[in-house]
Amino acid sequence: MPRKQIHLAAHFPGVNNTTVWSDPASGSHIDFSSFQHFAETAERARFDFLFLAEGLRLREQGGEIYDLDVMGRPDTFTILAALAAVTDRLGLAGTINSTFNEPYEVARQFASLDHLSAGRAAWNVVTSWDAFTGENFRRGGFLPQEKRYSRAKEFLAAAFTLFDSWAPDAGIVADKETGEFWRPTGEFSIHTDQFAIDGRFPVPRSPQGRPVILQAGDSEEGREFAASGADAIFTRHGTLEAGQAFYADVKGRLAKYGRDPEDLKILPAATFVLGDTDAEAQERARHVRYQQVSPATAIKFLEQLWNRDLSDHDPDGPLPTVDPVVGENTISRGRASVRMYKDPIATANEWRALAEAKQLSTREVIIEVTGRQNFIGTPQRIAEALDEFVQADASDGFVLVPHVTPGGLDEFADTVVPLLQERGVFRTEYEGTTLREHLGLKPAPTTSGADF
Amino acid sequence: MDRLLPRHHHGLSRRPSLTIESHRSEHRTEQRAADMTLHLAVALEGTGWHPASWREPEARPTALFSADYWAGLVQEAERGLVDLVTFEDTFAVQSSRPFEPDDRTDQVRGRLDATLVAARVAPLTRHIGLVPTAVATHTEPFHFSKAVATLDYASRGRAGVRVRVSSRADEFALVGPHRPSPDLGTDDTRAELFAEAADWVEVIRRLWDSWEDDAEIRDAATGRFVDRDKLHYIDFAGPRFSVRGPSITPRPPQGQPLVAALAHREVAFELVGSSCDLGFVTPGSAADVAGIRAQIPGSPLVFGDVVVFLADTASEARERKARMDAHLGRELVSDAHVFVGTPVELADLVQEWHAAGLAGVRLRPGSVDHDLPQVTRGLVPELQRRGAFRTAYEADTLRGLLGLPRPTNRYAAV
């Protein structure tokens, strides 16, 4: 059996503490030149796609704007359309949420992006969770938890109806002799629990038919949602065993939707730290962790679990002796991760046990428990580890998350990618022109309905 | 149509600049450097502004959905040192009727999102301003504020937005179910829609200022990336939307990208005066300019719109337009003045309108693949020969080209 081919995506460094802004190599997080550099590196290395996350309100902690992380993002559609001009084959993936948008407008934007990039658009569908973000939107407002997924499903189904409202090669005739420009098409009528829209879709069917659909989410609902119609799913399963379990579970759900295992790619997020020797890489990784968790950041993380003001706490001292405030997390807003702390007192006790066992300060505990460094070592070691991970069916590839803007991908592109290519598990040239082709996906269906 | 043309002999049309200056002296009420400079804009719409232009021999109707088409047009405009291009947009499929869709099959239908087209072109151009159309009544000001800011980053300071309202019932049916279509075409509704547009502009402007220019501090000593005292909630509350802010996008290179609107009547003149940096108006002749100008409060730049059909000889231009009119089945009707003639004759009109008090003109090419090169390779060299138009771009930003300063931030401490 031939070795599985690895798929690689490049995550533009996010607005969180994974991204190190204090490094001398760290450049602008908003200038177009940074995005262009990052995209050009990804394309030079023959990556499948570039990925942009989204957050529609600046985070707050303790009632104030959170000021310790990199901040500032471009508009997703606009920056991807601009990047389409400076790249030729690289897929362009944007995160667009279904709560603070209209399906007609989003479908028009994605169809336009797919035309303007000649078939390279991808959509990471997310839901937003709070009225906090909704304060920025006319249609924002609060959606109860159970309505968020139903809105996402209705939203995506509506968008698919719109994408498919022009049959392939139908519509534009442009016969100068007869004077017939088009045969009117694109009619739709969508009436669901949350939408009631009628009209004609104004964009002819785009090169990919629909953008590639990405989904992030580990919940039961999220897995089922992805299995039913997404083209790729992002995960956080960094270990081989956890990755294999997730892989088997999600791929196993495809058959009941009439889909094949290769119809859904599983792509865990992965960070990496390279070095000329393994020891050097480990030392660099340790340095990065201290950059990522400054003393001030350590206190903020502590507050997120403790759910109280700990601004006077010494980051180099032991963990607080008081217990976390149990109940609704009110200290941090606009941040998904605080919901992970289901039993704060139990978690605090785990952290205390860890501090006791390893003799760690508060900051060192935070460094230890928030660490998400997956691949550390020489280019050779990392290439082997990535390959092994994919061949062992723990994933189909990775979404790489560099920690420096904009050059954080350069070293990987220059040293690891050639080794993957030597191993015969990563393309040396793009074979197709569309993202769907890069990912080895079948052409999009031309009729909506069954998918969601 | 011919009666509307200035029909000067070539020799006579090269008026001494003294005449222009003496005209100008009557309009000295608003003195600023920008007033002296003639500005040119080109309005891009499909294959051109004549509904039958897609049938012209040079027209490329099947290329309308490709990036290369738009990039090529904007690069041509940039070759002509044009100040800016606007990109038309509607929320729904185009219609020949003002308040409802039509069922015509003989005109261009379907289009790409104008903001994304502009963004796609931005990295491929260097100097020209990029002004996509936004439909204020059906879009989120928070999204559009960051979209135009991002266009400003991607173009390194050349972004603007032309704001319009929707007056079509079928456009109201594309979003919702929250919002029934108002009784369109009435004065009350028009006033309400324009008031919403003014609120929309107010929100996008506040959001552009919601980050002070020096908010990013990267202070390693305290671990702070930003100085949060330089980020501002905008706390806008209006009847249609409330927006808290700040933006997620830092203040764009121009500080305030250009805001423009097309105006034919009072409520729109009000929007131009109160909310915009630039207004497009539709005088029938130079004699109308002063009257229109007087209805616009404040001192925004004002350009006159002209639909242009150009050729090396006036008779050829008339033949071209006549052929398109024949395909249309009637003579073209436009909200703007329709000019048919040579680039030299158009130069006369442009200078006449400029002298009458307009900062410039926005040219709507009748058939873009023919009439845009006529502008860039005919009109522009003629104006340059008369010393009336730039011979090189003199600024790197759109505001700079228009002689507008980079505004101070409304939230910055004085």
Interface residues (C-beta under 8 A of the other chain):
Chain A: W21 S22 I30 D31 F32 Q36 G55 L56 R57 L58 E64 I65 D67 L68 D69 V70 M71 G72 R73 P74 D75 F77 T78 I79 A81 A82 A84 A85 V86 F100 N101 E102 Y104 E105 R108 Q109 A111 S112 L113 H115 L116 S117 A118 E135 N136 F137 R138 R139 G171 I172 A174 K176 G179 E180 F181 W182 R183 P184 G186 F195 A196 I197 D198 G199 R200 F201 P202 V203 P204 S294 P295 A296 T297
Chain B: A52 W54 R55 A59 P61 T62 F65 S66 A67 A71 T90 A92 V93 Q94 P101 D103 T105 D106 Q107 V108 R109 G110 R111 L112 D113 T115 L116 V117 A119 R120 V121 A122 P123 L124 H138 T139 E140 P141 F142 H143 K146 A147 A149 T150 L151 Y153 A154 R156 D170 A173 L174 V175 G176 P177 H178 W211 E216 R218 A220 T222 G223 R224 F225 V226 D227 R228 L231 R240 F241 S242 V243 R244 G245 P246 I248 T249 P250 H327
